[in-house]
Structure formats: structure tokens, C-alpha cells
Amino acid sequence: MTRILPLLALAAGLAPPAIALAQDAAKDAKEAPKSTEPQTFEAPIRNNKGETIGELKIRDGANTLVMRVTVQPGGLTPGWHGMHFHAVGDCSDTEKFANSKAHVNHDQSKHGLLNPDGPDEGDLPNIFAGADGSANAEVSSETSLGGEGGLKDADGSALILHAKEDDHTSQPIGGAGDRVACAVIK
Ligand SMILES: [Cu+2]
């Protein structure tokens, strides 16, 4: 100990008591947010007729948001569907869901999880609906629920499911086509 401690002190340029303090501070900074319970949010997912076809459940932790999307049988056409966070929490125009505007995107990034100039903040993996039209998915995103520019900002945001799959590269929405389902996040 008599040898090791002075060596550590030298390496850090600090006396032993100061090292202990610095370690405590680093520990606090690292662990404090993790003791906070994740922020949660739930909302129904509605189709172009305004019918509820499923549910969106979000848990937002200190560093990552985890979202579960559940669609009941008959809710979607079988196959892959693009899924994004759109900028405005408005699903009232059920025919097209155009009120939800474009993707959440505060820094003019290009669309696409596979785009070298992307992704934008609204980009998410595709969701797969089975032969019966039901789907279950859990995905993560670095876009947060709260805070400035978060999903629950002044005008909220919307989870949109598209008619076709997102190729994760082409502009503006990866060829995902029409908006077939929407959930308000506010
Ligand atoms: Cu979209």
C-alpha cells in the first residue's frame, strides 16, 4: 500500500484524499440518473378509419427509449411496415394522417438508418405483421420522450406506421408509402 498509493496519486496528479473525492463525484454523476425510474407513456394506435388497432407503450430511461408496439389481428396488412416518429402529435385527419407532418428531425439529417448522412430522429426499424395482420415489436431509440426537442414537446409527436417497408436509405421516407396507422404522443 505504501508504494501503490503514492504512485496512484502521482498518476492522477492528486493527493489521495482528493482521489477519493473525485471517484465519489464520478460515481454520483454516473449512477444518479440510473436510479431514476423510466418515464412511461401509453397511447392507442388508430387506423385510417379511426379504429383502435393496437397500443404503443414507451419506457424512457436515462439514455435510451424503449418502445413496444402491439397490433391486434387484422390491424395491418401482412408483411413489413415502415415505422417513424413524426413531428406533430395530431392523428385527427385519419384518412392520410398528414397533420403529423414530417419526421422528427431537428438537425436536418437525411432519412435512413442505413444512410451515411442519417438517420433522422424519427427513424425506427420496420415492424412485421404476420399472416393474421397482428404485430408485436420492441425497439429502442435515442430520441427521448421529455426535454427540449423530445417527443412530448409543445406540439407533441406521432408514431406513424406506413403501408410499405422502409428501405432505410431513400428520401424522404424510404419508400414506405401511405400512412396507415397513427398514435399521438403528447
Ligand atoms: Cu413516416
Boltz pocket constraint, residues with backbone or C-beta under 6 A from the ligand:
constraints:
  - pocket:
      binder: B
      contacts: [[A, 82], [A, 83], [A, 84], [A, 85], [A, 86], [A, 160], [A, 162], [A, 173], [A, 176]]
      max_distance: 6.0
